[in-house]
Amino acid sequence: MSEIRVRRSNIPMILMMFIIVVFGLVILYSVSGPAGYAMPNERSSMYYLSRQIVFTIVGIVLCLIISFFPINFFKSPVIWAGLYLASLLLVIGTRLFGTDLNGARRWIKVTSSFYFQPSELIKVALVISLAGYRNWITIQREKGRLKAPTPKKQIMKDAFFDFIVPVGAALLIDVFILFQPHLSCFLIVGFIVFMCTINAGIKVRSWINGGTVILIFGILFAAIYISINPNYLNNFQHVMQRINVYQSTTGDEDVEVSEDETRQVTNAHNALGSGGMWGRGMGNSRAKYSYVSEAQNDYIFSIYVEETGFVGGLILIIMYLIMFAMCVMVVLRADTVFSRMIATGCTSMIMIQVLMNIAVELQVVPSTGVTLPFISYGGTAQICLLVSYGMILCVSRSGTSPKGIKELS
């Protein structure tokens, strides 16, 4: 009799998700009260929390539903190709019809109070698309296709199908994200694509040949586009300003910036340091009273540490490390390249944002505008992060084996 393998959900990972999400809601309520009360026509300290609870419930439901899908469901070309096409249409649609906020066109207005940010969804969609395409290429080779008449042509053909097509297609979407402009998301997507490609089992010579071709075309495209649109670089003046602020606040006296430009970073850093070992106590932050604007988003970690101190900050970081270790275990136990790429991409998506946010608040890198996963306020981000976590749970439930990867092609 054949052995029937019973698939079980990864209960420790699910519990870890609930712990961080609930922890995040508590932090958000403590931090966002004054900002919510100051909202026009709202005047409620519960404004941000009540909205975030709705987004979180939607995200958790989607997360748990996705976790019960068999991972092979996402191997269908209809799924991964459809997700890529939808992502491409979304970034083009955002560019043409998106809403301008703070000098950037990154949002699509859904209602008067809700703006959808397509780039958050695209991060997850690209992971599935890249993994699905790699699985499809593997199947084509198993069927004896994609063969070239000579070894030399075979090398170039492998580079084309293994590297140039998937990476080039992903970078096409990433370039549209850069046009919004959204440099931090551009870098995050680039990192996710890089991590997925590393775990795709692509030969080194395909990396070299394909990477060279993409680099040449990238340089030519950038040179031509900038020569046609010389004012394009003005879209990134805020990036240079953030770099100047970073240099100024880290001791470079040669950089000239005003006190108003450095106020946000300086006040956030002061809040981070004023918490001491144990903090001022939950709800007792001073910096959240308009000293740090939008405290519920980019600089929520600083306000949280002001209230809970070094110990509180360390506890949150340890929670993230435990979650990361659990996700890495799923990657290591993945039984196919497809499953491994899904788990790697979604894990990278979550953890790179954690690192970028905390690095900014510790003044290790210039401000990036990246929010803290599961903690910061944001509807699209919260839902998409939970969906990506659901994909990792899906791999854990139906795409892993005790002995790890079996299929290496």
Summary of the structure (lengths in Angstrom):
residues: 409
radius of gyration: 22.6
end to end distance: 29.8
largest distance: 76.9
contacts: 1347
relative contact order: 0.15
helix: 69%
strand: 3%
